[in-house]
């Protein structure tokens, strides 16, 4: 993302996920629509790019999976239906399935959630510890040695917190509020998606 062209990315992310969280908490039989979900997820994409080479693999994978969900939203109404269609076709774990892509996108959202959590409680200007903890907690268990090694090297050239906020066109005070809002809202949404998988005995660790 070009410097100075952040267009308050964090604010838009926080608002979009707060709207989705409201849907989840308003009803026991909540239905999250694929269209607003995929749109909210697309707002997160620039964050991976702002983190540099360490998360380049994540950016490419995440963007591709989100684009698939955007396309799916043209013919599938909600996340439950999206999963059910793959269950019926016996393609849940097939490469490129919407359900598989949903799981990968959820993992990307979770990584950003942990990253923001760590930024909020970490003193100083370095992002290395917050980013390392987020990667180790969310992505590392699913990656082979080569990717983990590449990410480890990339952690040394992460932008500083100040540089990240400048890219996102935010000051620290406003950024903290938006990050906390995303952490709270995304946790509810991630839990909701996990339940969609677990309730169908699909598992979430693949």
N, C-alpha and C positions, 0 to 999 in steps of 0.2 A: 504494500500500500504506500502510496506516495506521502511523504511528510507533509503535514498541513492539510491533508485531504481525508482526515479520519472521520469527519462527519459524525462525531460523537458515537463511534462504533459501540463502545461499552454501554452507553445509555440505551441504544436501540436493542442490543442483546438483552440487557436487563429487563426492558419493557416486554419484549417478545416472550421471554421465558416466564415472566411473572403472569402473563396472560394464559400461557399453557398450564402453569401450576394452578391457577384459579379454576381451570376446567377440571383438573384432577381432583381438587379438594372440594368442589361444589357438590359432587354426587358420587355415591358408591358405584354407580354404573356409568361412570364417565367415559366418554368416547373422544379420544384425541384425534382430530382430523389430520390427515397426512399433509394437506396443503399448508396450514399454518405451522405445523411441526417442521416440515422440510424448509420452509422459509426461515424460521428461527434458526435452524441449524446452519443455513447458508450464511447467516450473519456472523457466525463464529469462525468461518473459514479464514478470514484475514488474520486472525490471531496467530494461527500456525505459521503463516508467512512472516509475521513480525518477529517470531522467535528464532528465525534464521535456520542455518543448515542442520542444527540438532534435531529439528522437527520437520525437516523437508519430507521425509518418508511419510510422516503422519499427515502432513498437508495434502500430499498427492492422493493418498488413500482416502482420507476423509472427504475431500472435495469430490472425488469420483463417486463415492457412496452416497453423498448428499444429492448429487445430480441425479442419481438413479431414483432416489425417493421423490425428487421433484417431478420426474417423469411419471412415476407411479401415481402421484397425486392427481393426475389427469383422468385416471380411470378407477382408482381405489379411494374410497371415502375416508376410512379411519384405520388406525394402526391394528386394531383387532382383525379387521377384514384382510388387511395386508398379510398378516401372519396366517390366518385361516386358509387363504388361497394356496399358500405354499404347503401347509399341512395336508390339505386335500390332494395336492399334486405330488406329495412326497418329495418336495424339493427344498425343504427348510435349510439343509446344510449344503446344498449344491452351490458351487461358486457362482456368484452373480445373482443369487436369489435376493428378493427384496428383504426377506427375513434376516438373512445373513448380513446384508448391508445395514439393516436397522441396528443389529447388534454391534457392528463396527462403529457406526455413527454414535451410538449410545456410549461406547467406550471413549470416543473422542470428547464427548461432552463431559464425561466423568473426569478425564485427564485435565480439562480446563477448570473444572470445579475444584479439584485438589490443588492445582496450580494457584488459583485465586486464594484458596484457603491459606496456603503456605505464604503467599505474598503478604497477606493481611497480618500474619503473626510473626513475620521475619523482619528483623531490623536491618538497616543498611540498604545499599543500592544494588547489590548483586542478586541476580536471578538464578544463580547456579544451584543453590540448595533447594529453593522452591520447585524449580523445573526438574531437578534430579529426583526429588521425592515423588513428584507427580508421575514421572515416567516409571519409576521403580514400582510404584503402587498399582498403576493401571495398565501400562503397556508391556513392561519387561517380561511378565510371566507368559506372554503370548509370542515373544520374539526369540529368534535364534541368536547364537553367539555373535554372528557377524553384524547384525543390526544393533544389538546392544553395545557392541564395541564402537561402532560408528557414532551412535548417539552419545556415548561417553566422551568421545573426542570432541564432538560438536558442542558439548556443554561449556567448553572453555572459550567459545567465541559467541556466547549468548549476548544479546544487548543488555545493557544495564536497565534497571527499573525506570530510571529517568528517560533513557532512550526509548523504551517501549511506550511509555506514556506520551512521549512527544510524537511518536508515530501514530498513536491512537487519538491525538489531539485532545488529551485530557490532562488536568492537573491532578495532583495526588489526592486531594480531598474528594473531588467528584469521583475519581476512579475507585476509591475505597468503597464509597456508597454503592456504586454500580456493581462492583465485584461481589460485595456481600449479598446484594439482591440476587445476583445470578447464582451464588452458592446455595442460597436458601431455596430458590425456585427450581433449580436444576436437580437438586437432591430429591425433591418430591417427584419430578418427572422421571428421573432415572429409576427410582423405586417402583413407579407405576409400570415402566417398560419391563423391568425385571420380573414383576408379577405376571405380566402377559406371557413371558417365556416359561416361568416356573410353573404357573397354573396349567400349562399344557405339557409339562414334563419335557420341555425342550432343552433345559439347562442354559447357562449363561457363560460357561467357561470353555468355549470352543472357538 
